Amino acid sequence: MQRITTSLDACRTDEQRNLLKLACSTALAAGQLIKERYDQPHDIQMKGAINLVTETDLAAESLILEQLARETPGIPVMAEESENSLNVRDQARYWVVDPLDGTTNFAHGVPHFAVSIALIEAGKPLVGAIYHPMLDELYFGAAGCGAWLNDRQIQVTQTDKPINALIATGFPYDIEHTIDRVIEQMQCVLPAVRDVRRAGAAALDLAFVACGRLDGFYEMNLQPWDTAAGWLLVLEAGGQLSDFSGNEYSPFMDQILASNGKLHAALQDLVR
């Protein structure tokens, strides 16, 4: 936890400091569990035609829920593998948890996946953490206090022309119903930018926008646990988020466009 010391000093209140520390420590603990299981055989179950869940998703979520309940017993949790957890969205405060974002990568031995934890207060992200266990990279931030990668503060890029931009996207699980839209967007975006990446973990795509590895990211039909922590990181790193029409972003929207801000209008025109 030495890596978050400087950022804790930037927090506005003791409570925010403690919540950020909890989000980071919990993400690190779950990430360690996932990393230990990476090379082991996996029990894979299907939640949809191409939507996987493994025993490691469930074990990581159990660890996270236990730790959050112990430290913040009055705050409910919205978590990917917990039935009916979306119902807590009307609460004043709630945690939003993806215990293993990039399960398909994990199940196939592709070392690109993450733990994502955020606290939402009054509809806005207060603290968030995303941990990439295979690279030992902890992305985290707090509202009004900046965004960080391990022990250094991060910012979005200054790229201002799409042709100089590296953009990421993802494909929805219901691709059979959205494939025409996905292809149409790709036909617009790909010729207009330097290149497009599709790595399979939306939380990390957003973290990469925040730290300047990507200039933008767009996707359809994500869930709140995919984007809640990354939403905070992009904002605190100086970026911008919206839906494809430019409306203020919420993790309950079915569209996300994240960018460094300078490219936002141009990317919006391409994906809309």
FENHU-V223953 format. One record per residue. N is the residue number from 1. RES is the residue in one small letter. SS is DSSP state (2 for helix, 1 for strand, 0 for the rest). Layout:
BEGIN
n=(N | N)
res=(RES | RES)
ss=(SS | SS)
END
This chain:
BEGIN
n=(1 | 2 | 3 | 4 | 5 | 6 | 7 | 8 | 9 | 10 | 11 | 12 | 13 | 14 | 15 | 16 | 17 | 18 | 19 | 20 | 21 | 22 | 23 | 24 | 25 | 26 | 27 | 28 | 29 | 30 | 31 | 32 | 33 | 34 | 35 | 36 | 37 | 38 | 39 | 40 | 41 | 42 | 43 | 44 | 45 | 46 | 47 | 48 | 49 | 50 | 51 | 52 | 53 | 54 | 55 | 56 | 57 | 58 | 59 | 60 | 61 | 62 | 63 | 64 | 65 | 66 | 67 | 68 | 69 | 70 | 71 | 72 | 73 | 74 | 75 | 76 | 77 | 78 | 79 | 80 | 81 | 82 | 83 | 84 | 85 | 86 | 87 | 88 | 89 | 90 | 91 | 92 | 93 | 94 | 95 | 96 | 97 | 98 | 99 | 100 | 101 | 102 | 103 | 104 | 105 | 106 | 107 | 108 | 109 | 110 | 111 | 112 | 113 | 114 | 115 | 116 | 117 | 118 | 119 | 120 | 121 | 122 | 123 | 124 | 125 | 126 | 127 | 128 | 129 | 130 | 131 | 132 | 133 | 134 | 135 | 136 | 137 | 138 | 139 | 140 | 141 | 142 | 143 | 144 | 145 | 146 | 147 | 148 | 149 | 150 | 151 | 152 | 153 | 154 | 155 | 156 | 157 | 158 | 159 | 160 | 161 | 162 | 163 | 164 | 165 | 166 | 167 | 168 | 169 | 170 | 171 | 172 | 173 | 174 | 175 | 176 | 177 | 178 | 179 | 180 | 181 | 182 | 183 | 184 | 185 | 186 | 187 | 188 | 189 | 190 | 191 | 192 | 193 | 194 | 195 | 196 | 197 | 198 | 199 | 200 | 201 | 202 | 203 | 204 | 205 | 206 | 207 | 208 | 209 | 210 | 211 | 212 | 213 | 214 | 215 | 216 | 217 | 218 | 219 | 220 | 221 | 222 | 223 | 224 | 225 | 226 | 227 | 228 | 229 | 230 | 231 | 232 | 233 | 234 | 235 | 236 | 237 | 238 | 239 | 240 | 241 | 242 | 243 | 244 | 245 | 246 | 247 | 248 | 249 | 250 | 251 | 252 | 253 | 254 | 255 | 256 | 257 | 258 | 259 | 260 | 261 | 262 | 263 | 264 | 265 | 266 | 267 | 268 | 269 | 270 | 271 | 272)
res=(m | q | r | i | t | t | s | l | d | a | c | r | t | d | e | q | r | n | l | l | k | l | a | c | s | t | a | l | a | a | g | q | l | i | k | e | r | y | d | q | p | h | d | i | q | m | k | g | a | i | n | l | v | t | e | t | d | l | a | a | e | s | l | i | l | e | q | l | a | r | e | t | p | g | i | p | v | m | a | e | e | s | e | n | s | l | n | v | r | d | q | a | r | y | w | v | v | d | p | l | d | g | t | t | n | f | a | h | g | v | p | h | f | a | v | s | i | a | l | i | e | a | g | k | p | l | v | g | a | i | y | h | p | m | l | d | e | l | y | f | g | a | a | g | c | g | a | w | l | n | d | r | q | i | q | v | t | q | t | d | k | p | i | n | a | l | i | a | t | g | f | p | y | d | i | e | h | t | i | d | r | v | i | e | q | m | q | c | v | l | p | a | v | r | d | v | r | r | a | g | a | a | a | l | d | l | a | f | v | a | c | g | r | l | d | g | f | y | e | m | n | l | q | p | w | d | t | a | a | g | w | l | l | v | l | e | a | g | g | q | l | s | d | f | s | g | n | e | y | s | p | f | m | d | q | i | l | a | s | n | g | k | l | h | a | a | l | q | d | l | v | r)
ss=(0 | 2 | 2 | 2 | 2 | 2 | 2 | 2 | 2 | 2 | 0 | 0 | 0 | 2 | 2 | 2 | 2 | 2 | 2 | 2 | 2 | 2 | 2 | 2 | 2 | 2 | 2 | 2 | 2 | 2 | 2 | 2 | 2 | 2 | 2 | 2 | 2 | 0 | 0 | 0 | 0 | 0 | 0 | 1 | 1 | 1 | 0 | 0 | 0 | 0 | 0 | 1 | 1 | 1 | 2 | 2 | 2 | 2 | 2 | 2 | 2 | 2 | 2 | 2 | 2 | 2 | 2 | 2 | 2 | 2 | 2 | 0 | 0 | 0 | 0 | 1 | 1 | 1 | 1 | 0 | 0 | 0 | 0 | 0 | 2 | 2 | 2 | 2 | 2 | 2 | 0 | 0 | 1 | 1 | 1 | 1 | 1 | 1 | 1 | 1 | 1 | 0 | 2 | 2 | 2 | 2 | 2 | 0 | 0 | 0 | 0 | 0 | 0 | 1 | 1 | 1 | 1 | 1 | 1 | 1 | 1 | 0 | 0 | 1 | 1 | 1 | 1 | 1 | 1 | 1 | 1 | 1 | 0 | 0 | 0 | 0 | 1 | 1 | 1 | 1 | 1 | 1 | 0 | 0 | 0 | 1 | 1 | 1 | 1 | 0 | 0 | 1 | 1 | 0 | 0 | 0 | 0 | 0 | 0 | 0 | 0 | 2 | 2 | 2 | 0 | 1 | 1 | 1 | 1 | 0 | 0 | 0 | 0 | 0 | 2 | 2 | 2 | 2 | 2 | 2 | 2 | 2 | 2 | 2 | 2 | 2 | 2 | 2 | 2 | 2 | 2 | 2 | 0 | 0 | 1 | 1 | 1 | 0 | 0 | 0 | 0 | 2 | 2 | 2 | 2 | 2 | 2 | 2 | 2 | 2 | 2 | 0 | 0 | 0 | 0 | 1 | 1 | 1 | 1 | 1 | 0 | 0 | 0 | 2 | 2 | 2 | 2 | 2 | 2 | 2 | 2 | 2 | 2 | 2 | 2 | 2 | 0 | 0 | 0 | 1 | 1 | 1 | 0 | 0 | 0 | 0 | 0 | 1 | 0 | 0 | 0 | 0 | 0 | 0 | 1 | 1 | 1 | 1 | 1 | 0 | 0 | 0 | 0 | 2 | 2 | 2 | 2 | 2 | 2 | 2 | 2 | 0)
END
